[in-house]
Amino acid sequence: MPTFQITTEQSIWFFPLCLLLGFGYAFWLYRKDDRFEDTKKWIKQVLFFCRFSLVSILAFLLLSPFIKIISNTIEKPIVIFAQDNSSSILMNKDSSFYKDEYLKQTEEFIGELSKDFEVKKYTFGETLNNNQPIDYSEKSTNLSEVFNQIESKYYNQNVGALILASDGIYNQGSNPLFLNSSPPYNIYTILLGDTTIRRDFILKEVIHNKITFLKNKFPVEIFAQINKAAGKKTTLKIIQNESVLYTKDFFIQNHTFSISETVILEAKNTGTQHYRIEFSELDDETSIINNKKDIYIEVLDGRQNILILANSPHPDIAAIKKSIESNENYKVTTDYYSSFNGNLTPYNLLIAHQIPTNQPLFKVLQTNPIPVWYIIGTQSSEIEINRLNLGVELQNSKGQFNDILPKSNSQFPLFTLSENTQKLIEKFAPLKGYFGNYKPTFEIYPLLNQKIGNIETKNPLLYYAQLDSKKLAVLFGEGIWKWRMQDFLTNQNHNAINELINKTVQFLSLKEDKSKFRISHNSLFKENEEIIINAELYNDSYELINDPEVKITLTGENQKNYNFIFNKTSKAYFLNAGVLPTGSYSYSAHTTLGDKKYVQNGKFQVIPLVLEANSTTANAQLLQNIASKYGGKMVYPNLMKSLADEIRSNKNITSIIFEELKIKEWIHLRWLFFVLLTLLSLEWFMRKQNGAY
């Protein structure tokens, strides 16, 4: 129950004076008023009380009184119920139980918990989902991401327990036993699925190149595991366009048998090539979904050749080379200015690390159309930089250098970096670059600007430009090798720095498309991935426009058509076609500008995800270890009622009482206004009735 305290801004000892003032005024008014001589005594008493109360209250309000209301709010502990919604739950003999009876038991269990706790219900697969039906439709499982999202959503809240209902099978993310931080609540687990090892052939993994080149031979590494099938035989086939490219028989020698096979295939056609790897099914096999995999390989007609020239050995060179070679479409050659033969013909792009004085190659570059990425550092000449006309004139440097931090330019128009990469770049270590004024001499497009200490400047750090028909990029700083190391330290990978360098290389080396209507998209999409397609339309002056409507028709393998209209962005077009069924799709996009009709055709693949079929035996040990490590307990579905009792008896799961203080001034109390109005009205009415006004 709330408690109330009345206090005043002035001393409360003035309160008797307020009463005395009210009494004196009422006494003086009604003591010898001849108009009330014949009036009944009780009427005079009521009139006296009304005037006494009214004046006393008004006088009391002059003391600035206010009321304190102290109330207690009880917050129930939160219990989070996270249900594994992945397809592996149904890959066992009890699939009908999990579709029907288990769902009823779950609702009863949650209803029982709701009597004492605030229950939050989620499902999960690749991510944590709210208000999603339990239909076991998720194509992958990431347990570590579930814990990370719960920690983020319920940070600093009164979470008492997390209940994880799962088969313990995860195929994305890290081991949930090794969380970055220990949760401040207990974790209970409910073991689903089947822990019995049954006869099953599992094609665990197929390792292959994502990209290869026409006429090249490339390896396909196949790894499989067979359980409870000693003495049986299986046949491996590799099929393309219903033609069998490879076949081999395997005789299974024991109950736990592994296959490791490397097959060399040849890329005979360009484009996205589809191969099916499959093993023949066994008698009484638990599941045959995991006997086969589809792989897709992009076959290109030629590889881009990149040349890195340096003034001297530098760790930047190795860092840039490794990032570029993460894309198989590029081949990198490194050399030094002093030993280079001067032949630029074999190369699609030159990366010039440092700009030294009196280097003959730079005179050649003035007329050679090869795109160049200049990296300017402490071994570069200010005079040579300005002589090359790189789009920025360096002034008043006096040979001094700064530690320059990167700052992303949100208005950069030439290509996009992922949001994660943009955020990470701004946390990268400083580069060593020239001090001075940077004066643009023609139009440039900065991707990164310079930040000196805490001061953001308009000076470019990394920018792109096009002079006549030649593309160029300039990085005003050396030390990009530190960015690569910092990327790995933060993310355990080089994805951010690889994206930055490869987007730069791609922009510079890509031959300019002169067509006025262009469509761009990925060649492969996963079956749970949204289909994103971009379009651009240019007028006769090659200016981006988006006035006319752009339509597209997607056609699947079953000849079913999907019709869409592109959304308009600030200058181009964007389409999110949602998630489509697996298979090969062709499309025809068209628009009309003036009296000209433009059409673009293309293809892409939606590939299936079969991660959940790679393991069909529930991982009871993992769930047991999670429960033990985080102070919980593992139970089977038929013991969920006992789990509710276990959580209730946990003394660490308690409600929290919050004390809330509210302060209100009496002058703002609406009911007090009506009290005063009532006193005035009553007194006025009774005086009028008795002949006094």
C-alpha positions as CSV (number, residue, x, y, z in Angstrom):
1,M,0.0,0.0,0.0
2,P,1.3,3.5,-0.7
3,T,2.2,5.8,2.1
4,F,1.5,9.6,2.2
5,Q,3.5,12.4,3.8
6,I,2.4,16.0,3.9
7,T,5.0,18.7,4.2
8,T,5.4,22.4,3.4
9,E,8.0,24.6,1.9
10,Q,7.6,27.1,4.8
11,S,7.7,26.0,8.4
12,I,4.8,23.7,9.4
13,W,4.5,25.8,12.6
14,F,2.7,28.4,10.6
15,F,-0.3,26.0,10.3
16,P,-1.9,27.0,13.6
17,L,-1.8,30.6,12.4
18,C,-3.7,29.5,9.2
19,L,-6.4,28.0,11.4
20,L,-6.4,31.0,13.7
21,L,-6.8,33.3,10.6
22,G,-9.7,31.2,9.3
23,F,-11.4,31.2,12.7
24,G,-10.9,34.9,13.2
25,Y,-12.3,35.8,9.8
26,A,-15.3,33.6,10.2
27,F,-15.9,34.8,13.8
28,W,-15.7,38.4,12.7
29,L,-18.1,37.9,9.8
30,Y,-20.9,36.0,11.6
31,R,-20.5,37.2,15.3
32,K,-23.0,40.2,15.1
33,D,-24.6,39.9,11.7
34,D,-28.2,41.1,12.3
35,R,-29.4,39.4,9.1
36,F,-29.0,36.0,10.8
37,E,-30.8,36.7,14.1
38,D,-33.8,34.6,13.2
39,T,-31.8,31.9,11.4
40,K,-31.6,28.5,12.9
41,K,-28.4,27.9,14.9
42,W,-27.2,25.0,12.8
43,I,-27.3,27.1,9.6
44,K,-25.1,29.7,11.2
45,Q,-22.7,26.9,12.2
46,V,-22.5,25.6,8.7
47,L,-21.9,29.0,7.3
48,F,-19.2,29.6,9.9
49,F,-17.6,26.2,9.1
50,C,-17.6,27.0,5.3
51,R,-15.9,30.4,5.8
52,F,-13.5,29.0,8.4
53,S,-12.4,26.1,6.2
54,L,-12.1,28.2,3.0
55,V,-9.9,30.8,4.6
56,S,-7.8,28.3,6.5
57,I,-7.1,26.3,3.3
58,L,-6.3,29.3,1.3
59,A,-3.9,30.5,4.0
60,F,-2.3,27.0,4.2
61,L,-1.7,27.1,0.4
62,L,0.5,30.1,1.0
63,L,2.9,27.8,2.8
64,S,3.5,25.9,-0.5
65,P,2.4,22.5,0.8
66,F,3.1,19.3,-1.1
67,I,2.4,15.7,-0.6
68,K,4.8,12.8,-0.9
69,I,3.4,9.5,-2.1
70,I,5.7,6.5,-1.6
71,S,4.6,3.3,-3.3
72,N,6.3,-0.1,-3.7
73,T,6.2,-2.0,-7.0
74,I,6.9,-5.7,-7.1
75,E,8.6,-6.9,-10.3
76,K,8.3,-10.7,-10.9
77,P,11.5,-12.4,-12.0
78,I,11.7,-13.1,-15.7
79,V,12.0,-16.7,-17.0
80,I,13.0,-17.0,-20.6
81,F,11.8,-20.0,-22.6
82,A,13.8,-20.5,-25.8
83,Q,12.5,-23.3,-28.1
84,D,14.8,-24.8,-30.8
85,N,12.8,-24.4,-34.1
86,S,15.2,-26.1,-36.4
87,S,14.4,-29.0,-38.7
88,S,16.8,-31.4,-37.0
89,I,14.2,-31.8,-34.2
90,L,12.0,-33.8,-36.6
91,M,14.8,-36.0,-38.0
92,N,14.1,-38.9,-35.7
93,K,11.5,-41.6,-35.0
94,D,9.6,-39.3,-32.5
95,S,8.8,-36.6,-35.0
96,S,5.0,-36.9,-34.5
97,F,5.5,-36.4,-30.8
98,Y,7.2,-33.1,-31.3
99,K,4.5,-31.9,-33.7
100,D,1.6,-32.6,-31.4
101,E,2.0,-33.8,-27.8
102,Y,5.2,-31.9,-27.0
103,L,3.6,-28.6,-28.0
104,K,0.7,-29.2,-25.6
105,Q,3.1,-30.1,-22.8
106,T,5.1,-26.9,-23.6
107,E,2.0,-24.7,-23.3
108,E,1.0,-26.3,-20.0
109,F,4.6,-25.9,-18.7
110,I,4.6,-22.2,-19.6
111,G,1.2,-21.7,-18.1
112,E,2.4,-23.2,-14.9
113,L,5.5,-21.0,-14.8
114,S,3.4,-17.9,-15.5
115,K,1.6,-18.2,-12.1
116,D,4.8,-17.1,-10.4
117,F,7.1,-15.6,-13.0
118,E,7.0,-13.3,-16.0
119,V,7.6,-15.8,-18.9
120,K,9.1,-14.6,-22.2
121,K,8.8,-17.1,-25.0
122,Y,11.1,-17.3,-28.0
123,T,12.0,-19.7,-30.8
124,F,15.4,-19.8,-32.4
125,G,17.4,-21.2,-35.4
126,E,19.9,-18.9,-37.0
127,T,18.7,-16.0,-34.7
128,L,16.3,-15.5,-31.8
129,N,12.7,-14.9,-32.9
130,N,9.7,-13.6,-31.0
131,N,6.1,-14.5,-31.8
132,Q,7.1,-17.2,-34.3
133,P,5.1,-20.5,-34.5
134,I,6.9,-23.7,-33.5
135,D,7.0,-25.4,-36.9
136,Y,10.6,-26.7,-37.0
137,S,11.3,-24.8,-40.2
138,E,14.7,-23.2,-39.4
139,K,17.5,-24.3,-41.7
140,S,20.4,-23.7,-39.3
141,T,21.1,-23.4,-35.6
142,N,23.3,-20.9,-33.9
143,L,23.2,-21.4,-30.1
144,S,25.9,-18.8,-29.3
145,E,23.9,-16.1,-31.1
146,V,20.9,-17.1,-29.0
147,F,22.8,-16.4,-25.8
148,N,24.3,-13.2,-27.1
149,Q,20.9,-11.8,-28.2
150,I,19.3,-12.7,-24.8
151,E,22.1,-11.0,-23.0
152,S,21.6,-7.9,-25.1
153,K,17.8,-7.8,-24.8
154,Y,17.7,-8.4,-21.0
155,Y,20.8,-6.5,-19.9
156,N,20.3,-5.3,-16.3
157,Q,16.8,-6.8,-16.0
158,N,15.6,-9.3,-13.3
159,V,16.1,-12.5,-15.3
160,G,15.8,-15.5,-13.0
161,A,16.4,-18.3,-15.5
162,L,16.8,-19.3,-19.1
163,I,15.2,-22.5,-20.2
164,L,16.7,-23.9,-23.4
165,A,14.7,-26.6,-25.2
166,S,16.9,-28.1,-27.9
167,D,18.6,-31.2,-29.3
168,G,22.0,-29.6,-28.7
169,I,22.9,-29.6,-32.4
170,Y,24.4,-26.4,-33.7
171,N,25.9,-25.8,-37.1
172,Q,26.7,-22.1,-37.0
173,G,28.5,-19.9,-34.5
174,S,30.8,-20.9,-31.6
175,N,30.4,-23.4,-28.8
176,P,27.9,-22.0,-26.3
177,L,30.0,-23.3,-23.5
178,F,32.5,-20.6,-24.2
179,L,30.5,-17.4,-23.9
180,N,32.2,-14.1,-23.7
181,S,30.6,-13.5,-20.3
182,S,28.9,-15.7,-17.8
183,P,25.1,-14.9,-17.5
184,P,23.9,-13.7,-14.1
185,Y,21.1,-16.3,-14.1
186,N,20.7,-20.1,-14.2
187,I,20.3,-22.0,-17.4
188,Y,18.1,-25.1,-17.5
189,T,17.9,-27.3,-20.6
190,I,15.3,-29.7,-22.0
191,L,16.7,-32.4,-24.1
192,L,14.8,-32.9,-27.4
193,G,15.5,-35.3,-30.3
194,D,16.9,-38.8,-30.2
195,T,20.3,-39.6,-28.6
196,T,20.3,-43.2,-30.1
197,I,22.9,-43.6,-32.8
198,R,21.0,-45.2,-35.8
199,R,22.0,-46.3,-39.2
200,D,22.6,-43.2,-41.2
201,F,24.8,-41.9,-44.0
202,I,25.8,-38.3,-43.4
203,L,27.6,-36.4,-46.2
204,K,29.3,-34.0,-43.7
205,E,31.1,-31.6,-45.9
206,V,32.1,-30.8,-49.5
207,I,35.0,-28.4,-49.8
208,H,35.4,-26.7,-53.2
209,N,36.4,-23.4,-54.8
210,K,33.7,-20.8,-55.1
211,I,35.3,-19.5,-58.3
212,T,37.4,-21.1,-60.9
213,F,38.4,-20.4,-64.5
214,L,37.5,-21.8,-67.8
215,K,39.5,-25.0,-68.7
216,N,41.0,-25.1,-65.2
217,K,40.9,-28.3,-63.2
218,F,39.8,-27.9,-59.6
219,P,39.5,-30.3,-56.6
220,V,36.3,-31.3,-54.8
221,E,37.0,-32.7,-51.3
222,I,34.2,-35.0,-50.0
223,F,33.9,-36.0,-46.3
224,A,31.2,-38.5,-45.1
225,Q,30.4,-40.5,-42.0
226,I,28.4,-43.7,-41.8
227,N,26.9,-45.1,-38.6
228,K,25.7,-48.7,-37.9
229,A,26.1,-50.0,-41.5
230,A,29.1,-52.4,-41.3
231,G,29.2,-54.8,-44.3
232,K,27.0,-52.5,-46.5
233,K,28.0,-50.8,-49.8
234,T,27.4,-47.3,-51.1
235,T,28.1,-45.6,-54.4
236,L,29.4,-42.0,-54.8
237,K,28.2,-40.1,-57.9
238,I,29.0,-36.6,-59.1
239,I,26.3,-35.4,-61.5
240,Q,26.1,-32.3,-63.7
241,N,23.1,-31.7,-65.9
242,E,22.1,-35.3,-65.4
243,S,25.4,-36.5,-66.7
244,V,27.5,-38.6,-64.3
245,L,31.0,-37.2,-64.2
246,Y,32.4,-39.5,-61.6
247,T,31.4,-42.7,-59.8
248,K,33.0,-44.9,-57.1
249,D,31.9,-47.8,-54.8
250,F,32.7,-47.8,-51.1
251,F,32.5,-50.9,-48.9
252,I,31.7,-50.0,-45.3
253,Q,34.0,-52.0,-43.0
254,N,32.7,-51.1,-39.5
255,H,29.9,-49.5,-37.6
256,T,31.7,-46.1,-37.5
257,F,33.1,-45.5,-40.9
258,S,34.4,-42.4,-42.6
259,I,35.0,-41.5,-46.2
260,S,37.4,-38.9,-47.4
261,E,37.6,-38.6,-51.2
262,T,39.1,-35.9,-53.4
263,V,37.9,-35.7,-57.0
264,I,39.4,-33.5,-59.8
265,L,36.9,-31.9,-62.1
266,E,37.4,-29.7,-65.1
267,A,35.6,-26.4,-65.8
268,K,34.2,-26.7,-69.3
269,N,31.7,-23.9,-69.4
270,T,31.5,-20.4,-68.1
271,G,28.8,-19.2,-65.7
272,T,27.4,-20.8,-62.5
273,Q,27.9,-24.5,-62.7
274,H,25.7,-26.9,-60.6
275,Y,27.1,-30.2,-59.4
276,R,25.3,-32.8,-57.3
277,I,27.3,-35.0,-54.9
278,E,25.3,-38.0,-53.8
279,F,25.7,-41.4,-52.2
280,S,23.3,-44.2,-52.7
281,E,20.9,-44.8,-49.7
282,L,21.3,-47.7,-47.3
283,D,18.6,-50.1,-46.1
284,D,16.6,-48.9,-43.1
285,E,18.5,-45.6,-43.1
286,T,17.2,-42.9,-40.6
287,S,17.3,-40.1,-43.2
288,I,18.3,-39.9,-46.8
289,I,18.2,-36.1,-47.0
290,N,21.8,-35.9,-45.8
291,N,23.1,-38.4,-48.5
292,K,23.5,-35.6,-51.0
293,K,24.7,-32.0,-51.5
294,D,24.4,-29.5,-54.3
295,I,27.4,-27.3,-54.9
296,Y,27.7,-24.2,-57.2
297,I,30.9,-23.0,-58.7
298,E,31.3,-19.7,-60.7
299,V,33.4,-20.4,-63.8
300,L,35.0,-17.2,-65.2
301,D,36.6,-16.7,-68.5
302,G,39.8,-15.1,-67.2
303,R,41.5,-13.9,-64.0
304,Q,42.3,-10.3,-63.3
305,N,46.1,-9.6,-62.9
306,I,47.1,-7.1,-60.2
307,L,50.6,-5.6,-59.9
308,I,51.9,-4.2,-56.7
309,L,55.0,-2.1,-57.1
310,A,56.9,-0.8,-54.0
311,N,59.8,1.5,-53.3
312,S,61.1,-0.9,-50.6
313,P,59.9,-3.9,-48.5
314,H,57.0,-2.9,-46.3
315,P,54.4,-4.9,-44.3
316,D,51.6,-3.1,-46.2
317,I,52.5,-5.0,-49.3
318,A,51.9,-8.5,-47.8
319,A,48.7,-7.3,-46.1
320,I,47.2,-5.9,-49.3
321,K,48.3,-9.0,-51.3
322,K,46.6,-11.4,-48.8
323,S,43.4,-9.4,-48.9
324,I,43.2,-9.3,-52.7
325,E,44.0,-13.0,-53.0
326,S,41.1,-13.8,-50.7
327,N,39.1,-13.3,-53.9
328,E,40.0,-16.0,-56.4
329,N,39.2,-13.7,-59.3
330,Y,42.5,-11.9,-58.8
331,K,46.1,-12.9,-59.2
332,V,48.7,-10.7,-57.5
333,T,52.3,-10.0,-58.6
334,T,54.7,-8.0,-56.4
335,D,57.8,-6.2,-57.5
336,Y,60.0,-3.1,-56.8
337,Y,60.4,0.0,-58.9
338,S,64.2,-0.7,-59.1
339,S,63.7,-4.2,-60.7
340,F,60.5,-3.8,-62.6
341,N,60.9,-4.2,-66.4
342,G,58.3,-1.5,-67.2
343,N,55.8,-3.8,-69.0
344,L,52.3,-3.0,-67.8
345,T,50.5,-4.8,-70.6
346,P,49.7,-8.0,-68.7
347,Y,48.0,-6.2,-65.8
348,N,44.5,-4.9,-65.1
349,L,45.5,-2.7,-62.1
350,L,48.6,-1.2,-60.7
351,I,49.0,-0.5,-56.9
352,A,51.9,1.9,-56.4
353,H,53.2,1.8,-52.8
354,Q,55.0,5.1,-52.2
355,I,55.8,7.8,-54.8
356,P,59.5,8.3,-54.8
357,T,61.4,11.1,-56.7
358,N,62.7,10.7,-60.2
359,Q,60.9,7.4,-60.9
360,P,60.6,7.0,-64.7
361,L,57.5,4.8,-64.4
362,F,55.3,7.7,-63.3
363,K,55.9,9.5,-66.6
364,V,54.7,6.4,-68.4
365,L,51.6,6.4,-66.2
366,Q,50.6,9.8,-67.4
367,T,49.6,8.3,-70.8
368,N,49.0,4.7,-69.9
369,P,45.3,3.9,-69.4
370,I,45.9,1.3,-66.6
371,P,44.0,2.2,-63.4
372,V,46.3,3.0,-60.5
373,W,45.9,2.9,-56.7
374,Y,48.5,5.2,-55.1
375,I,49.5,4.6,-51.5
376,I,51.4,7.6,-50.2
377,G,53.5,7.4,-47.1
378,T,56.8,8.5,-45.5
379,Q,58.9,7.4,-48.6
380,S,56.8,9.6,-51.0
381,S,57.9,13.0,-52.4
382,E,55.6,15.9,-52.0
383,I,56.9,17.4,-55.3
384,E,56.2,14.2,-57.2
385,I,52.7,13.8,-55.7
386,N,51.7,17.3,-57.0
387,R,53.4,16.8,-60.4
388,L,51.3,13.6,-61.0
389,N,48.0,15.6,-60.7
390,L,46.2,13.0,-58.6
391,G,43.2,15.3,-57.9
392,V,44.5,16.7,-54.6
393,E,47.4,19.2,-54.3
394,L,49.4,18.9,-51.1
395,Q,50.5,22.2,-49.6
396,N,52.7,23.4,-46.7
397,S,53.6,20.0,-45.5
398,K,57.2,21.0,-44.7
399,G,58.1,17.3,-44.8
400,Q,56.1,16.6,-41.6
401,F,53.8,13.7,-40.9
402,N,50.7,13.1,-38.8
403,D,49.0,10.1,-37.2
404,I,45.8,10.1,-39.2
405,L,42.6,8.3,-38.0
406,P,39.9,7.2,-40.6
407,K,36.5,8.8,-40.6
408,S,33.8,7.3,-42.9
409,N,32.0,9.5,-45.4
410,S,28.3,8.7,-45.3
411,Q,27.8,10.5,-48.7
412,F,30.2,8.3,-50.7
413,P,28.4,7.3,-53.9
414,L,30.6,4.8,-55.8
415,F,30.0,1.6,-53.9
416,T,28.8,0.5,-50.4
417,L,30.5,-1.1,-47.5
418,S,28.6,-3.2,-45.0
419,E,27.5,-1.4,-41.8
420,N,29.8,-3.6,-39.7
421,T,32.9,-2.7,-41.8
422,Q,32.1,1.0,-41.7
423,K,31.9,0.9,-37.9
424,L,35.0,-1.1,-37.5
425,I,37.1,1.2,-39.8
426,E,36.5,4.1,-37.6
427,K,38.1,2.1,-34.7
428,F,41.2,1.2,-36.7
429,A,44.7,2.4,-35.7
430,P,46.0,5.7,-37.3
431,L,48.0,5.7,-40.5
432,K,51.2,7.7,-41.0
433,G,50.4,10.5,-43.5
434,Y,51.5,13.9,-44.7
435,F,50.8,17.0,-42.5
436,G,49.5,20.0,-44.5
437,N,46.7,21.4,-46.6
438,Y,44.9,19.2,-49.1
439,K,43.4,21.2,-52.0
440,P,41.2,19.3,-54.5
441,T,42.1,20.1,-58.2
442,F,39.2,18.2,-59.8
443,E,36.2,16.2,-58.6
444,I,37.1,13.4,-56.1
445,Y,35.0,11.0,-54.1
446,P,36.4,10.5,-50.6
447,L,35.4,7.2,-48.9
448,L,37.4,8.1,-45.8
449,N,38.3,11.5,-44.5
450,Q,41.2,12.4,-42.1
451,K,40.6,12.6,-38.3
452,I,43.5,14.2,-36.3
453,G,43.1,13.3,-32.7
454,N,39.4,14.2,-31.9
455,I,39.2,16.7,-34.8
456,E,37.3,15.6,-37.9
457,T,38.6,17.3,-41.1
458,K,37.5,17.5,-44.7
459,N,40.9,16.4,-45.9
460,P,40.6,13.1,-47.8
461,L,42.4,9.9,-46.5
462,L,41.1,7.5,-49.2
463,Y,39.4,8.8,-52.3
464,Y,38.6,7.8,-55.8
465,A,38.6,9.8,-59.1
466,Q,38.4,9.5,-62.8
467,L,40.6,11.6,-65.1
468,D,39.4,11.4,-68.7
469,S,38.9,7.6,-69.1
470,K,41.4,6.6,-66.4
471,K,40.4,5.5,-62.8
472,L,42.6,6.2,-59.8
473,A,42.5,5.8,-56.0
474,V,44.7,7.5,-53.5
475,L,45.4,6.5,-49.9
476,F,47.2,9.3,-48.0
477,G,48.8,7.1,-45.4
478,E,50.9,4.0,-44.8
479,G,50.3,1.3,-42.2
480,I,47.3,-0.5,-43.5
481,W,48.9,-3.7,-42.2
482,K,47.8,-2.6,-38.7
483,W,44.2,-2.5,-39.9
484,R,44.4,-6.2,-41.0
485,M,45.8,-7.2,-37.6
486,Q,43.3,-5.2,-35.7
487,D,40.4,-6.7,-37.8
488,F,41.5,-10.2,-36.8
489,L,42.0,-9.2,-33.2
490,T,38.4,-7.9,-33.0
491,N,36.5,-10.4,-35.2
492,Q,38.9,-13.4,-35.5
493,N,38.8,-12.9,-39.3
494,H,39.9,-10.4,-41.9
495,N,36.4,-9.7,-43.4
496,A,36.3,-5.9,-42.9
497,I,39.8,-5.1,-44.3
498,N,39.3,-7.7,-47.1
499,E,36.0,-6.0,-48.0
500,L,37.6,-2.5,-48.1
501,I,40.5,-3.5,-50.2
502,N,38.6,-5.8,-52.6
503,K,35.8,-3.2,-53.2
504,T,38.6,-0.7,-54.1
505,V,40.3,-3.2,-56.4
506,Q,36.9,-4.2,-58.0
507,F,36.0,-0.6,-58.6
508,L,39.3,0.3,-60.2
509,S,39.8,-2.9,-62.3
510,L,36.2,-3.3,-63.5
511,K,35.8,-2.4,-67.1
512,E,33.2,0.4,-67.4
513,D,29.8,-0.8,-68.5
514,K,28.6,1.6,-71.2
515,S,25.1,0.2,-71.3
516,K,22.4,2.6,-70.1
517,F,20.3,0.0,-68.2
518,R,22.1,-2.2,-65.8
519,I,21.1,-5.0,-63.3
520,S,23.4,-6.2,-60.5
521,H,22.9,-9.0,-58.0
522,N,24.6,-12.0,-56.5
523,S,24.8,-15.2,-58.6
524,L,24.0,-17.4,-55.6
525,F,21.4,-17.0,-52.8
526,K,20.8,-19.3,-49.9
527,E,17.2,-20.6,-49.5
528,N,16.7,-18.5,-46.3
529,E,18.2,-15.4,-47.8
530,E,16.2,-12.5,-49.3
531,I,16.7,-11.9,-53.1
532,I,18.2,-8.4,-53.5
533,I,18.5,-7.0,-57.0
534,N,19.7,-3.5,-57.9
535,A,19.1,-1.6,-61.1
536,E,20.6,1.6,-62.7
537,L,19.3,3.7,-65.6
538,Y,21.3,6.4,-67.4
539,N,20.2,9.2,-69.7
540,D,22.1,10.2,-72.9
541,S,24.5,12.3,-70.7
542,Y,25.2,9.2,-68.6
543,E,23.6,10.7,-65.5
544,L,21.8,8.4,-63.1
545,I,18.0,8.8,-63.3
546,N,15.0,6.9,-61.9
547,D,12.0,8.5,-63.4
548,P,10.5,5.6,-65.4
549,E,9.2,2.5,-63.8
550,V,11.4,-0.7,-63.9
551,K,9.7,-4.1,-63.9
552,I,11.2,-7.6,-63.7
553,T,9.9,-11.1,-64.2
554,L,11.6,-14.0,-62.4
555,T,11.0,-17.5,-63.9
556,G,11.7,-20.6,-61.9
557,E,12.6,-24.1,-63.1
558,N,8.9,-25.0,-63.0
559,Q,8.1,-22.1,-65.3
560,K,6.3,-20.2,-62.5
561,N,6.6,-16.5,-63.0
562,Y,7.2,-13.9,-60.2
563,N,6.5,-10.3,-61.3
564,F,7.9,-7.3,-59.4
565,I,8.3,-3.6,-59.7
566,F,11.5,-2.0,-58.5
567,N,11.4,0.5,-55.6
568,K,13.2,3.8,-56.3
569,T,16.1,5.0,-54.2
570,S,17.6,8.5,-54.4
571,K,19.0,8.0,-57.9
572,A,18.6,4.3,-58.7
573,Y,16.4,1.2,-58.2
574,F,16.2,-1.5,-55.5
575,L,14.2,-4.7,-55.3
576,N,13.8,-7.1,-52.3
577,A,12.0,-10.1,-53.9
578,G,11.9,-11.9,-50.5
579,V,12.7,-15.6,-50.0
580,L,12.2,-17.9,-53.0
581,P,12.1,-21.7,-53.3
582,T,15.4,-23.4,-54.3
583,G,16.3,-23.8,-57.9
584,S,17.6,-21.9,-60.9
585,Y,15.9,-18.7,-61.9
586,S,16.1,-16.6,-65.1
587,Y,14.8,-13.0,-65.3
588,S,13.9,-10.3,-67.7
589,A,14.0,-6.7,-66.5
590,H,12.7,-3.9,-68.7
591,T,12.0,-0.2,-68.7
592,T,11.2,2.6,-71.2
593,L,13.0,5.9,-71.4
594,G,11.4,8.3,-73.9
595,D,10.8,6.2,-77.0
596,K,13.5,3.6,-76.2
597,K,12.9,0.3,-74.5
598,Y,15.7,-1.3,-72.5
599,V,15.8,-5.0,-71.6
600,Q,18.3,-6.9,-69.4
601,N,18.3,-10.7,-69.0
602,G,20.2,-12.8,-66.5
603,K,20.2,-15.8,-64.1
604,F,20.8,-16.7,-60.5
605,Q,20.6,-19.7,-58.2
606,V,18.8,-20.3,-54.9
607,I,20.7,-23.1,-53.2
608,P,19.3,-25.3,-50.5
609,L,20.6,-25.4,-46.9
610,V,21.0,-28.9,-45.5
611,L,23.1,-28.0,-42.4
612,E,20.5,-29.5,-40.1
613,A,20.8,-32.9,-41.8
614,N,24.6,-33.1,-41.1
615,S,23.9,-34.4,-37.6
616,T,20.7,-36.2,-36.5
617,T,21.8,-37.5,-33.0
618,A,20.9,-35.2,-30.2
619,N,23.9,-33.8,-28.3
620,A,22.9,-34.6,-24.7
621,Q,26.4,-34.0,-23.4
622,L,26.4,-30.4,-24.6
623,L,23.1,-29.6,-22.9
624,Q,24.2,-31.3,-19.7
625,N,27.4,-29.3,-19.7
626,I,25.6,-26.0,-20.3
627,A,23.1,-26.7,-17.4
628,S,25.9,-27.8,-15.1
629,K,28.2,-24.8,-15.9
630,Y,25.4,-22.2,-15.4
631,G,23.8,-23.6,-12.3
632,G,20.8,-25.3,-13.9
633,K,19.6,-28.8,-14.6
634,M,18.9,-30.9,-17.7
635,V,15.6,-32.7,-18.0
636,Y,13.6,-34.7,-20.6
637,P,10.3,-33.4,-22.0
638,N,8.2,-35.7,-19.8
639,L,9.8,-34.1,-16.7
640,M,9.0,-30.5,-17.5
641,K,6.6,-30.3,-14.5
642,S,9.4,-31.2,-12.1
643,L,11.5,-28.5,-13.8
644,A,8.8,-25.9,-12.9
645,D,9.1,-27.0,-9.2
646,E,12.9,-26.8,-9.4
647,I,12.8,-23.2,-10.7
648,R,10.3,-22.2,-8.0
649,S,12.5,-23.7,-5.3
650,N,15.6,-21.8,-6.5
651,K,16.2,-19.2,-3.9
652,N,18.3,-17.1,-6.3
653,I,15.2,-16.4,-8.4
654,T,13.4,-13.7,-6.4
655,S,11.1,-10.7,-7.1
656,I,12.5,-7.2,-6.9
657,I,10.7,-4.4,-4.9
658,F,11.1,-0.9,-6.3
659,E,10.3,2.1,-4.2
660,E,8.7,4.9,-6.2
661,L,8.4,8.5,-4.8
662,K,6.0,11.0,-6.3
663,I,5.7,14.6,-5.1
664,K,2.7,16.7,-5.9
665,E,2.1,20.3,-4.9
666,W,-1.3,21.0,-3.3
667,I,-1.9,23.9,-5.7
668,H,-2.1,21.3,-8.5
669,L,-4.5,19.0,-6.8
670,R,-7.7,19.0,-8.9
671,W,-9.9,17.7,-6.1
672,L,-8.8,20.6,-3.8
673,F,-10.2,23.1,-6.3
674,F,-13.6,21.3,-6.2
675,V,-13.5,21.3,-2.3
676,L,-12.9,25.1,-2.3
677,L,-15.6,25.6,-5.0
678,T,-18.0,23.5,-3.0
679,L,-17.4,25.5,0.2
680,L,-17.9,28.8,-1.6
681,S,-21.0,27.6,-3.4
682,L,-22.6,26.1,-0.3
683,E,-22.0,29.3,1.7
684,W,-23.3,31.5,-1.1
685,F,-26.4,29.4,-1.6
686,M,-27.3,29.3,2.2
687,R,-26.7,33.0,2.6
688,K,-28.9,33.8,-0.3
689,Q,-31.6,31.5,1.0
690,N,-31.5,33.4,4.3
691,G,-31.7,36.8,2.8
692,A,-28.0,37.7,2.9
693,Y,-26.0,38.4,-0.2
